[in-house]
Amino acid sequence: MFENYILTEGSCKNVSKDGKIIGYQMQTQITYYRGIPCSMIHEVKVAADGVEVPREKILFSPDGEDFFTLDELETVTSYKWEFGEKATVFVEQEGGLAPGEHEITLTTSIRTAYIPVPVGGFKTRKVVIA
């Protein structure tokens, strides 16, 4: 039901810092009807052109400003990922994605207090990097 929220169309782009491309990012929305503390994010996975990104290369930001590793997210209770708000998933990758078309798959899942298994899904989109 929420699959189209997982990878926001048109949001995938390379990220530059000090004139160098340091990685790429995309936006996502929660696959649930209400917000949760970031500590309840169960899983975030990214695959680019069929190759899964190592967990330690993925950062998550509920607000587009403060980024956390996936290990740090387990203890982040002071930030919430709210329904309807776009969070940012950043992948550390020197040079980012090469110009052209790529197939990106983003997987997210969350835990809730009263559902015994994580809730989530994945979305694959073709993206074009200029």
Phi and psi in radians as a Rosetta constraint file:
Dihedral C 1 N 2 CA 2 C 2 CIRCULARHARMONIC -1.770 0.35
Dihedral N 2 CA 2 C 2 N 3 CIRCULARHARMONIC 0.208 0.35
Dihedral C 2 N 3 CA 3 C 3 CIRCULARHARMONIC -0.980 0.35
Dihedral N 3 CA 3 C 3 N 4 CIRCULARHARMONIC -0.668 0.35
Dihedral C 3 N 4 CA 4 C 4 CIRCULARHARMONIC -1.189 0.35
Dihedral N 4 CA 4 C 4 N 5 CIRCULARHARMONIC -0.298 0.35
Dihedral C 4 N 5 CA 5 C 5 CIRCULARHARMONIC -1.326 0.35
Dihedral N 5 CA 5 C 5 N 6 CIRCULARHARMONIC -0.425 0.35
Dihedral C 5 N 6 CA 6 C 6 CIRCULARHARMONIC -1.118 0.35
Dihedral N 6 CA 6 C 6 N 7 CIRCULARHARMONIC -0.755 0.35
Dihedral C 6 N 7 CA 7 C 7 CIRCULARHARMONIC -2.229 0.35
Dihedral N 7 CA 7 C 7 N 8 CIRCULARHARMONIC 1.828 0.35
Dihedral C 7 N 8 CA 8 C 8 CIRCULARHARMONIC -1.135 0.35
Dihedral N 8 CA 8 C 8 N 9 CIRCULARHARMONIC 2.171 0.35
Dihedral C 8 N 9 CA 9 C 9 CIRCULARHARMONIC -1.052 0.35
Dihedral N 9 CA 9 C 9 N 10 CIRCULARHARMONIC 2.363 0.35
Dihedral C 9 N 10 CA 10 C 10 CIRCULARHARMONIC 1.365 0.35
Dihedral N 10 CA 10 C 10 N 11 CIRCULARHARMONIC 0.130 0.35
Dihedral C 10 N 11 CA 11 C 11 CIRCULARHARMONIC -1.699 0.35
Dihedral N 11 CA 11 C 11 N 12 CIRCULARHARMONIC -0.162 0.35
Dihedral C 11 N 12 CA 12 C 12 CIRCULARHARMONIC -1.410 0.35
Dihedral N 12 CA 12 C 12 N 13 CIRCULARHARMONIC 2.189 0.35
Dihedral C 12 N 13 CA 13 C 13 CIRCULARHARMONIC -2.724 0.35
Dihedral N 13 CA 13 C 13 N 14 CIRCULARHARMONIC 2.745 0.35
Dihedral C 13 N 14 CA 14 C 14 CIRCULARHARMONIC -1.295 0.35
Dihedral N 14 CA 14 C 14 N 15 CIRCULARHARMONIC 2.684 0.35
Dihedral C 14 N 15 CA 15 C 15 CIRCULARHARMONIC -2.099 0.35
Dihedral N 15 CA 15 C 15 N 16 CIRCULARHARMONIC 2.272 0.35
Dihedral C 15 N 16 CA 16 C 16 CIRCULARHARMONIC -1.921 0.35
Dihedral N 16 CA 16 C 16 N 17 CIRCULARHARMONIC 2.556 0.35
Dihedral C 16 N 17 CA 17 C 17 CIRCULARHARMONIC -2.482 0.35
Dihedral N 17 CA 17 C 17 N 18 CIRCULARHARMONIC 2.230 0.35
Dihedral C 17 N 18 CA 18 C 18 CIRCULARHARMONIC 0.922 0.35
Dihedral N 18 CA 18 C 18 N 19 CIRCULARHARMONIC 0.684 0.35
Dihedral C 18 N 19 CA 19 C 19 CIRCULARHARMONIC 1.414 0.35
Dihedral N 19 CA 19 C 19 N 20 CIRCULARHARMONIC 0.015 0.35
Dihedral C 19 N 20 CA 20 C 20 CIRCULARHARMONIC -2.037 0.35
Dihedral N 20 CA 20 C 20 N 21 CIRCULARHARMONIC 2.468 0.35
Dihedral C 20 N 21 CA 21 C 21 CIRCULARHARMONIC -1.384 0.35
Dihedral N 21 CA 21 C 21 N 22 CIRCULARHARMONIC 2.081 0.35
Dihedral C 21 N 22 CA 22 C 22 CIRCULARHARMONIC -1.819 0.35
Dihedral N 22 CA 22 C 22 N 23 CIRCULARHARMONIC -0.121 0.35
Dihedral C 22 N 23 CA 23 C 23 CIRCULARHARMONIC 2.863 0.35
Dihedral N 23 CA 23 C 23 N 24 CIRCULARHARMONIC -2.810 0.35
Dihedral C 23 N 24 CA 24 C 24 CIRCULARHARMONIC -2.487 0.35
Dihedral N 24 CA 24 C 24 N 25 CIRCULARHARMONIC 2.803 0.35
Dihedral C 24 N 25 CA 25 C 25 CIRCULARHARMONIC -2.467 0.35
Dihedral N 25 CA 25 C 25 N 26 CIRCULARHARMONIC 2.872 0.35
Dihedral C 25 N 26 CA 26 C 26 CIRCULARHARMONIC -2.610 0.35
Dihedral N 26 CA 26 C 26 N 27 CIRCULARHARMONIC 2.874 0.35
Dihedral C 26 N 27 CA 27 C 27 CIRCULARHARMONIC -1.920 0.35
Dihedral N 27 CA 27 C 27 N 28 CIRCULARHARMONIC 2.695 0.35
Dihedral C 27 N 28 CA 28 C 28 CIRCULARHARMONIC -2.532 0.35
Dihedral N 28 CA 28 C 28 N 29 CIRCULARHARMONIC 2.736 0.35
Dihedral C 28 N 29 CA 29 C 29 CIRCULARHARMONIC -2.121 0.35
Dihedral N 29 CA 29 C 29 N 30 CIRCULARHARMONIC 2.705 0.35
Dihedral C 29 N 30 CA 30 C 30 CIRCULARHARMONIC -1.132 0.35
Dihedral N 30 CA 30 C 30 N 31 CIRCULARHARMONIC 2.495 0.35
Dihedral C 30 N 31 CA 31 C 31 CIRCULARHARMONIC -1.688 0.35
Dihedral N 31 CA 31 C 31 N 32 CIRCULARHARMONIC 0.860 0.35
Dihedral C 31 N 32 CA 32 C 32 CIRCULARHARMONIC -2.681 0.35
Dihedral N 32 CA 32 C 32 N 33 CIRCULARHARMONIC 2.878 0.35
Dihedral C 32 N 33 CA 33 C 33 CIRCULARHARMONIC -1.568 0.35
Dihedral N 33 CA 33 C 33 N 34 CIRCULARHARMONIC 0.052 0.35
Dihedral C 33 N 34 CA 34 C 34 CIRCULARHARMONIC -2.639 0.35
Dihedral N 34 CA 34 C 34 N 35 CIRCULARHARMONIC 2.914 0.35
Dihedral C 34 N 35 CA 35 C 35 CIRCULARHARMONIC -1.349 0.35
Dihedral N 35 CA 35 C 35 N 36 CIRCULARHARMONIC 2.849 0.35
Dihedral C 35 N 36 CA 36 C 36 CIRCULARHARMONIC -2.470 0.35
Dihedral N 36 CA 36 C 36 N 37 CIRCULARHARMONIC 2.720 0.35
Dihedral C 36 N 37 CA 37 C 37 CIRCULARHARMONIC -1.145 0.35
Dihedral N 37 CA 37 C 37 N 38 CIRCULARHARMONIC 2.589 0.35
Dihedral C 37 N 38 CA 38 C 38 CIRCULARHARMONIC -1.036 0.35
Dihedral N 38 CA 38 C 38 N 39 CIRCULARHARMONIC -0.435 0.35
Dihedral C 38 N 39 CA 39 C 39 CIRCULARHARMONIC -1.123 0.35
Dihedral N 39 CA 39 C 39 N 40 CIRCULARHARMONIC -0.249 0.35
Dihedral C 39 N 40 CA 40 C 40 CIRCULARHARMONIC -1.671 0.35
Dihedral N 40 CA 40 C 40 N 41 CIRCULARHARMONIC 0.124 0.35
Dihedral C 40 N 41 CA 41 C 41 CIRCULARHARMONIC -1.341 0.35
Dihedral N 41 CA 41 C 41 N 42 CIRCULARHARMONIC 2.077 0.35
Dihedral C 41 N 42 CA 42 C 42 CIRCULARHARMONIC -1.485 0.35
Dihedral N 42 CA 42 C 42 N 43 CIRCULARHARMONIC -0.715 0.35
Dihedral C 42 N 43 CA 43 C 43 CIRCULARHARMONIC -2.722 0.35
Dihedral N 43 CA 43 C 43 N 44 CIRCULARHARMONIC 2.443 0.35
Dihedral C 43 N 44 CA 44 C 44 CIRCULARHARMONIC -2.387 0.35
Dihedral N 44 CA 44 C 44 N 45 CIRCULARHARMONIC 2.136 0.35
Dihedral C 44 N 45 CA 45 C 45 CIRCULARHARMONIC -2.275 0.35
Dihedral N 45 CA 45 C 45 N 46 CIRCULARHARMONIC 2.556 0.35
Dihedral C 45 N 46 CA 46 C 46 CIRCULARHARMONIC -2.297 0.35
Dihedral N 46 CA 46 C 46 N 47 CIRCULARHARMONIC 2.412 0.35
Dihedral C 46 N 47 CA 47 C 47 CIRCULARHARMONIC -2.255 0.35
Dihedral N 47 CA 47 C 47 N 48 CIRCULARHARMONIC 2.351 0.35
Dihedral C 47 N 48 CA 48 C 48 CIRCULARHARMONIC -2.068 0.35
Dihedral N 48 CA 48 C 48 N 49 CIRCULARHARMONIC 2.094 0.35
Dihedral C 48 N 49 CA 49 C 49 CIRCULARHARMONIC 0.933 0.35
Dihedral N 49 CA 49 C 49 N 50 CIRCULARHARMONIC 0.712 0.35
Dihedral C 49 N 50 CA 50 C 50 CIRCULARHARMONIC 1.456 0.35
Dihedral N 50 CA 50 C 50 N 51 CIRCULARHARMONIC -0.020 0.35
Dihedral C 50 N 51 CA 51 C 51 CIRCULARHARMONIC -1.864 0.35
Dihedral N 51 CA 51 C 51 N 52 CIRCULARHARMONIC 2.084 0.35
Dihedral C 51 N 52 CA 52 C 52 CIRCULARHARMONIC -1.258 0.35
Dihedral N 52 CA 52 C 52 N 53 CIRCULARHARMONIC 2.372 0.35
Dihedral C 52 N 53 CA 53 C 53 CIRCULARHARMONIC -1.378 0.35
Dihedral N 53 CA 53 C 53 N 54 CIRCULARHARMONIC 2.343 0.35
Dihedral C 53 N 54 CA 54 C 54 CIRCULARHARMONIC -1.037 0.35
Dihedral N 54 CA 54 C 54 N 55 CIRCULARHARMONIC 2.448 0.35
Dihedral C 54 N 55 CA 55 C 55 CIRCULARHARMONIC -0.898 0.35
Dihedral N 55 CA 55 C 55 N 56 CIRCULARHARMONIC -0.704 0.35
Dihedral C 55 N 56 CA 56 C 56 CIRCULARHARMONIC -1.243 0.35
Dihedral N 56 CA 56 C 56 N 57 CIRCULARHARMONIC -0.143 0.35
Dihedral C 56 N 57 CA 57 C 57 CIRCULARHARMONIC -1.679 0.35
Dihedral N 57 CA 57 C 57 N 58 CIRCULARHARMONIC 0.001 0.35
Dihedral C 57 N 58 CA 58 C 58 CIRCULARHARMONIC -1.837 0.35
Dihedral N 58 CA 58 C 58 N 59 CIRCULARHARMONIC 2.302 0.35
Dihedral C 58 N 59 CA 59 C 59 CIRCULARHARMONIC -2.119 0.35
Dihedral N 59 CA 59 C 59 N 60 CIRCULARHARMONIC 2.635 0.35
Dihedral C 59 N 60 CA 60 C 60 CIRCULARHARMONIC -2.230 0.35
Dihedral N 60 CA 60 C 60 N 61 CIRCULARHARMONIC 2.416 0.35
Dihedral C 60 N 61 CA 61 C 61 CIRCULARHARMONIC -2.328 0.35
Dihedral N 61 CA 61 C 61 N 62 CIRCULARHARMONIC 2.125 0.35
Dihedral C 61 N 62 CA 62 C 62 CIRCULARHARMONIC -1.301 0.35
Dihedral N 62 CA 62 C 62 N 63 CIRCULARHARMONIC -0.298 0.35
Dihedral C 62 N 63 CA 63 C 63 CIRCULARHARMONIC -2.191 0.35
Dihedral N 63 CA 63 C 63 N 64 CIRCULARHARMONIC 0.026 0.35
Dihedral C 63 N 64 CA 64 C 64 CIRCULARHARMONIC 1.380 0.35
Dihedral N 64 CA 64 C 64 N 65 CIRCULARHARMONIC 0.027 0.35
Dihedral C 64 N 65 CA 65 C 65 CIRCULARHARMONIC -2.071 0.35
Dihedral N 65 CA 65 C 65 N 66 CIRCULARHARMONIC -0.896 0.35
Dihedral C 65 N 66 CA 66 C 66 CIRCULARHARMONIC -1.741 0.35
Dihedral N 66 CA 66 C 66 N 67 CIRCULARHARMONIC 2.106 0.35
Dihedral C 66 N 67 CA 67 C 67 CIRCULARHARMONIC -1.899 0.35
Dihedral N 67 CA 67 C 67 N 68 CIRCULARHARMONIC 2.524 0.35
Dihedral C 67 N 68 CA 68 C 68 CIRCULARHARMONIC -2.283 0.35
Dihedral N 68 CA 68 C 68 N 69 CIRCULARHARMONIC 2.511 0.35
Dihedral C 68 N 69 CA 69 C 69 CIRCULARHARMONIC -1.201 0.35
Dihedral N 69 CA 69 C 69 N 70 CIRCULARHARMONIC 2.880 0.35
Dihedral C 69 N 70 CA 70 C 70 CIRCULARHARMONIC -1.162 0.35
Dihedral N 70 CA 70 C 70 N 71 CIRCULARHARMONIC -0.561 0.35
Dihedral C 70 N 71 CA 71 C 71 CIRCULARHARMONIC -1.179 0.35
Dihedral N 71 CA 71 C 71 N 72 CIRCULARHARMONIC -0.715 0.35
Dihedral C 71 N 72 CA 72 C 72 CIRCULARHARMONIC -1.114 0.35
Dihedral N 72 CA 72 C 72 N 73 CIRCULARHARMONIC -0.622 0.35
Dihedral C 72 N 73 CA 73 C 73 CIRCULARHARMONIC -0.957 0.35
Dihedral N 73 CA 73 C 73 N 74 CIRCULARHARMONIC -0.549 0.35
Dihedral C 73 N 74 CA 74 C 74 CIRCULARHARMONIC -1.021 0.35
Dihedral N 74 CA 74 C 74 N 75 CIRCULARHARMONIC -0.400 0.35
Dihedral C 74 N 75 CA 75 C 75 CIRCULARHARMONIC -2.021 0.35
Dihedral N 75 CA 75 C 75 N 76 CIRCULARHARMONIC 0.108 0.35
Dihedral C 75 N 76 CA 76 C 76 CIRCULARHARMONIC -1.519 0.35
Dihedral N 76 CA 76 C 76 N 77 CIRCULARHARMONIC 1.707 0.35
Dihedral C 76 N 77 CA 77 C 77 CIRCULARHARMONIC -1.804 0.35
Dihedral N 77 CA 77 C 77 N 78 CIRCULARHARMONIC -0.218 0.35
Dihedral C 77 N 78 CA 78 C 78 CIRCULARHARMONIC -1.569 0.35
Dihedral N 78 CA 78 C 78 N 79 CIRCULARHARMONIC -0.100 0.35
Dihedral C 78 N 79 CA 79 C 79 CIRCULARHARMONIC -2.001 0.35
Dihedral N 79 CA 79 C 79 N 80 CIRCULARHARMONIC 2.421 0.35
Dihedral C 79 N 80 CA 80 C 80 CIRCULARHARMONIC -2.022 0.35
Dihedral N 80 CA 80 C 80 N 81 CIRCULARHARMONIC 2.535 0.35
Dihedral C 80 N 81 CA 81 C 81 CIRCULARHARMONIC -1.747 0.35
Dihedral N 81 CA 81 C 81 N 82 CIRCULARHARMONIC 1.860 0.35
Dihedral C 81 N 82 CA 82 C 82 CIRCULARHARMONIC -1.571 0.35
Dihedral N 82 CA 82 C 82 N 83 CIRCULARHARMONIC 2.605 0.35
Dihedral C 82 N 83 CA 83 C 83 CIRCULARHARMONIC -1.032 0.35
Dihedral N 83 CA 83 C 83 N 84 CIRCULARHARMONIC 2.347 0.35
Dihedral C 83 N 84 CA 84 C 84 CIRCULARHARMONIC 1.527 0.35
Dihedral N 84 CA 84 C 84 N 85 CIRCULARHARMONIC -0.261 0.35
Dihedral C 84 N 85 CA 85 C 85 CIRCULARHARMONIC -1.556 0.35
Dihedral N 85 CA 85 C 85 N 86 CIRCULARHARMONIC 2.438 0.35
Dihedral C 85 N 86 CA 86 C 86 CIRCULARHARMONIC -1.571 0.35
Dihedral N 86 CA 86 C 86 N 87 CIRCULARHARMONIC 2.102 0.35
Dihedral C 86 N 87 CA 87 C 87 CIRCULARHARMONIC -1.606 0.35
Dihedral N 87 CA 87 C 87 N 88 CIRCULARHARMONIC 2.828 0.35
Dihedral C 87 N 88 CA 88 C 88 CIRCULARHARMONIC -2.011 0.35
Dihedral N 88 CA 88 C 88 N 89 CIRCULARHARMONIC 2.301 0.35
Dihedral C 88 N 89 CA 89 C 89 CIRCULARHARMONIC -1.903 0.35
Dihedral N 89 CA 89 C 89 N 90 CIRCULARHARMONIC 2.122 0.35
Dihedral C 89 N 90 CA 90 C 90 CIRCULARHARMONIC -1.970 0.35
Dihedral N 90 CA 90 C 90 N 91 CIRCULARHARMONIC 2.379 0.35
Dihedral C 90 N 91 CA 91 C 91 CIRCULARHARMONIC -1.989 0.35
Dihedral N 91 CA 91 C 91 N 92 CIRCULARHARMONIC 2.084 0.35
Dihedral C 91 N 92 CA 92 C 92 CIRCULARHARMONIC -1.296 0.35
Dihedral N 92 CA 92 C 92 N 93 CIRCULARHARMONIC 2.018 0.35
Dihedral C 92 N 93 CA 93 C 93 CIRCULARHARMONIC -2.755 0.35
Dihedral N 93 CA 93 C 93 N 94 CIRCULARHARMONIC 1.872 0.35
Dihedral C 93 N 94 CA 94 C 94 CIRCULARHARMONIC -0.942 0.35
Dihedral N 94 CA 94 C 94 N 95 CIRCULARHARMONIC 2.226 0.35
Dihedral C 94 N 95 CA 95 C 95 CIRCULARHARMONIC 1.532 0.35
Dihedral N 95 CA 95 C 95 N 96 CIRCULARHARMONIC -0.216 0.35
Dihedral C 95 N 96 CA 96 C 96 CIRCULARHARMONIC 1.074 0.35
Dihedral N 96 CA 96 C 96 N 97 CIRCULARHARMONIC -2.586 0.35
Dihedral C 96 N 97 CA 97 C 97 CIRCULARHARMONIC -1.629 0.35
Dihedral N 97 CA 97 C 97 N 98 CIRCULARHARMONIC 2.409 0.35
Dihedral C 97 N 98 CA 98 C 98 CIRCULARHARMONIC -1.119 0.35
Dihedral N 98 CA 98 C 98 N 99 CIRCULARHARMONIC 2.617 0.35
Dihedral C 98 N 99 CA 99 C 99 CIRCULARHARMONIC -0.982 0.35
Dihedral N 99 CA 99 C 99 N 100 CIRCULARHARMONIC 2.503 0.35
Dihedral C 99 N 100 CA 100 C 100 CIRCULARHARMONIC 2.147 0.35
Dihedral N 100 CA 100 C 100 N 101 CIRCULARHARMONIC -2.914 0.35
Dihedral C 100 N 101 CA 101 C 101 CIRCULARHARMONIC -1.578 0.35
Dihedral N 101 CA 101 C 101 N 102 CIRCULARHARMONIC 2.435 0.35
Dihedral C 101 N 102 CA 102 C 102 CIRCULARHARMONIC -2.392 0.35
Dihedral N 102 CA 102 C 102 N 103 CIRCULARHARMONIC 2.717 0.35
Dihedral C 102 N 103 CA 103 C 103 CIRCULARHARMONIC -1.855 0.35
Dihedral N 103 CA 103 C 103 N 104 CIRCULARHARMONIC 2.032 0.35
Dihedral C 103 N 104 CA 104 C 104 CIRCULARHARMONIC -1.961 0.35
Dihedral N 104 CA 104 C 104 N 105 CIRCULARHARMONIC 2.293 0.35
Dihedral C 104 N 105 CA 105 C 105 CIRCULARHARMONIC -2.054 0.35
Dihedral N 105 CA 105 C 105 N 106 CIRCULARHARMONIC 2.190 0.35
Dihedral C 105 N 106 CA 106 C 106 CIRCULARHARMONIC -2.017 0.35
Dihedral N 106 CA 106 C 106 N 107 CIRCULARHARMONIC 2.250 0.35
Dihedral C 106 N 107 CA 107 C 107 CIRCULARHARMONIC -2.060 0.35
Dihedral N 107 CA 107 C 107 N 108 CIRCULARHARMONIC 2.289 0.35
Dihedral C 107 N 108 CA 108 C 108 CIRCULARHARMONIC -2.362 0.35
Dihedral N 108 CA 108 C 108 N 109 CIRCULARHARMONIC 2.594 0.35
Dihedral C 108 N 109 CA 109 C 109 CIRCULARHARMONIC -2.625 0.35
Dihedral N 109 CA 109 C 109 N 110 CIRCULARHARMONIC 2.653 0.35
Dihedral C 109 N 110 CA 110 C 110 CIRCULARHARMONIC -2.291 0.35
Dihedral N 110 CA 110 C 110 N 111 CIRCULARHARMONIC 2.812 0.35
Dihedral C 110 N 111 CA 111 C 111 CIRCULARHARMONIC -1.858 0.35
Dihedral N 111 CA 111 C 111 N 112 CIRCULARHARMONIC 2.553 0.35
Dihedral C 111 N 112 CA 112 C 112 CIRCULARHARMONIC -2.215 0.35
Dihedral N 112 CA 112 C 112 N 113 CIRCULARHARMONIC 2.841 0.35
Dihedral C 112 N 113 CA 113 C 113 CIRCULARHARMONIC -1.155 0.35
Dihedral N 113 CA 113 C 113 N 114 CIRCULARHARMONIC -0.518 0.35
Dihedral C 113 N 114 CA 114 C 114 CIRCULARHARMONIC -2.105 0.35
Dihedral N 114 CA 114 C 114 N 115 CIRCULARHARMONIC 0.173 0.35
Dihedral C 114 N 115 CA 115 C 115 CIRCULARHARMONIC -1.995 0.35
Dihedral N 115 CA 115 C 115 N 116 CIRCULARHARMONIC 2.152 0.35
Dihedral C 115 N 116 CA 116 C 116 CIRCULARHARMONIC -1.250 0.35
Dihedral N 116 CA 116 C 116 N 117 CIRCULARHARMONIC -0.204 0.35
Dihedral C 116 N 117 CA 117 C 117 CIRCULARHARMONIC -2.191 0.35
Dihedral N 117 CA 117 C 117 N 118 CIRCULARHARMONIC 2.679 0.35
Dihedral C 117 N 118 CA 118 C 118 CIRCULARHARMONIC -1.070 0.35
Dihedral N 118 CA 118 C 118 N 119 CIRCULARHARMONIC 2.574 0.35
Dihedral C 118 N 119 CA 119 C 119 CIRCULARHARMONIC -1.903 0.35
Dihedral N 119 CA 119 C 119 N 120 CIRCULARHARMONIC 2.287 0.35
Dihedral C 119 N 120 CA 120 C 120 CIRCULARHARMONIC 3.096 0.35
Dihedral N 120 CA 120 C 120 N 121 CIRCULARHARMONIC -2.788 0.35
Dihedral C 120 N 121 CA 121 C 121 CIRCULARHARMONIC 3.088 0.35
Dihedral N 121 CA 121 C 121 N 122 CIRCULARHARMONIC -2.900 0.35
Dihedral C 121 N 122 CA 122 C 122 CIRCULARHARMONIC -2.489 0.35
Dihedral N 122 CA 122 C 122 N 123 CIRCULARHARMONIC 2.780 0.35
Dihedral C 122 N 123 CA 123 C 123 CIRCULARHARMONIC -2.460 0.35
Dihedral N 123 CA 123 C 123 N 124 CIRCULARHARMONIC 2.329 0.35
Dihedral C 123 N 124 CA 124 C 124 CIRCULARHARMONIC -1.946 0.35
Dihedral N 124 CA 124 C 124 N 125 CIRCULARHARMONIC 2.297 0.35
Dihedral C 124 N 125 CA 125 C 125 CIRCULARHARMONIC -2.350 0.35
Dihedral N 125 CA 125 C 125 N 126 CIRCULARHARMONIC 2.604 0.35
Dihedral C 125 N 126 CA 126 C 126 CIRCULARHARMONIC -1.451 0.35
Dihedral N 126 CA 126 C 126 N 127 CIRCULARHARMONIC 2.249 0.35
Dihedral C 126 N 127 CA 127 C 127 CIRCULARHARMONIC -2.175 0.35
Dihedral N 127 CA 127 C 127 N 128 CIRCULARHARMONIC 2.643 0.35
Dihedral C 127 N 128 CA 128 C 128 CIRCULARHARMONIC -2.068 0.35
Dihedral N 128 CA 128 C 128 N 129 CIRCULARHARMONIC 2.165 0.35
Dihedral C 128 N 129 CA 129 C 129 CIRCULARHARMONIC -1.757 0.35
Dihedral N 129 CA 129 C 129 N 130 CIRCULARHARMONIC 2.178 0.35
